[in-house]
Amino acid sequence: MILSSAVGLLVGLVLAGVLIAMNDPARILHLLLETGWWMVLVVALNVAQIFASAAGWGPLIDDPRRPGILGLARMRWIRVATNAILPVVQALGELVRAQLLFRAGVAKVRVIASVATDLGTEMASQIVFSLLGLAVLMTIPHAAGNSTTLWAVVGTLLGAGLTGAFMAAHRWGLFRFIERMLPSLAARIGWTSLGELSGLNDAVVGLYREPGRLWRSGGWHMLSWLIGVLETWAALHAVGAEAGIAEALVIESLGQAVRSAGFFIPGALGLQEGGYVLICALFGIPPDKAIALVLVRRLRDVILGVPGVIAWRWGAAADRANIPATEARGHP
């Protein structure tokens, strides 16, 4: 995994560097320096997204020790931070938030069930969001025959199929297979705690048998995607691109699809920049402003992500320091 992440990061850096070099780096830097107070709005809207996503995760944590919205938002913030800042594949963020929820006292089986099901409802809401973006895109006269539109349609349909298969696998026994495999895997690598997951499949299936939980989760995630539209609108204005909410909806929905497709590259580096250049071209937004738009979002990731990673590592260090003290007091 480390080697594949390193290769993906290197490829992404090369792609991003070439794109920036080909599109007037000085102009792109000037656009970034002119963002002003728009940058504050971009960051604030991203914080709102984190809270909406945390609210979407909450209904799926079937445990009386579930943290409140502030605690869940902190975990989502750290999840986003690790995915955005650390040079690793995006799956790390899911492991980190699962670890944080377990440390908060929630039973391990319920932690993993909630994270897995939350990924399903988040993916499902993203497909609906992408379809909404495509519907708006198809109203643009010159977009119907555009190759970018064709690829967007194919990608969205493929994503819908994969999401459906992912959620069906949850519902029909994927985690029963995982339960059987984990004990032997745990014994091989020395992580005996991994094997303590009996009942995981029942916990996941139990969540899928309560559609009210799924709808509440999906609704909050959908709100998070829509807040992202406002964030993209603000970022477009920050770099001097004339665009309305409709254009921002298309750019955000298709841009997020590109980012999801680039999960194997840390931060979807390079791939996201190239995708935004193609998507923004549909609305006559020049490449330098499209790249500046992505860099505004990456700057936002740094502003929120660096403190998030520090909070994660600080909290982990504090937990390790508390273990000897707890053992010294004779607590189990």
Secondary structure by P-SEA (a helix, b strand, c coil): caaaaaaaaaaaaaaaaaaaaaccaaaaaaaaaaccaaaaaaaaaaaaaaaaaaaaacccccccccccaaaaaaaaaaaaaaacccccccaaaaaaaaaaaaaacccaaaaaaaaaaaaaaaaaaaaaaaaaaaaaaaacccccccaaaaaaaaaaaaaaaaaaaaaaaaaccaaaaaaaaaaaaaaaacccccccccaaaaaaaaaaacaaaaaaaaaaaaaaaaaaaaaaaaaaaaacccccaaaaaaaaaaaaaaaaaacccccccaaaaaaaaaaaaaacccaaaaaaaaaaaaaaaaaccaaaaaaaaaaaaaaaaaaaaaaaaccc
